[in-house]
Amino acid sequence: MVNSTAIPKAVKRMSEIVSGWRLRRLTDLTWEQLTGLIGPVIRGWMAYYGRFRHSGLHPLLARINYQVQEWIRAKYRRLRPLDLDSTVVAGGRDEFAD
């Protein structure tokens, strides 16, 4: 029986691949195009390394999740976090000040 647990060296290499995707810059893609690009790769990794013990992939999957969230925030302006420092009411007071 072959142990295909994700060893740290393999997870590091997969993480470098994810970083190389630079998803945040691909805002011209639709959701379907994005998932068509990264989905088969992630499914392959899950099928190979996740067969016996997928817990070794949790840091990698968290990184992918973060990258996709960054893509969403870059693509859809309304989902970007608010800049509370620049939020000012007409009277010159901060909106959240008591």
TAJO-V917743 format. One record per pair of residues at least 6 apart in sequence whose ideal C-beta (glycine too) atoms are under 8 Angstrom apart, sorted by the first residue. I is the first residue (numbers start at 1). J is the second residue. Records with the same first field share a line. If there is no record, write none. Layout:
I->J + J
//
This chain:
3->52
4->48 + 49 + 51 + 52
5->49 + 52 + 53 + 56
6->14 + 49 + 50 + 53 + 56 + 57 + 60
7->56
10->49
11->56 + 57 + 59 + 60
14->45 + 60
15->59 + 60 + 63
17->41
18->60 + 63 + 64 + 67
21->37 + 38 + 67
23->34 + 38 + 67 + 68 + 70 + 71
24->67 + 70 + 71 + 74
25->74
26->34 + 37 + 71
27->71 + 74 + 75
29->37
34->68 + 71
38->64
42->64
45->57 + 60
46->54 + 57
49->56 + 57
50->57
72->79
73->79 + 80 + 81
84->96
87->94 + 95 + 96
88->94 + 95
89->95
//
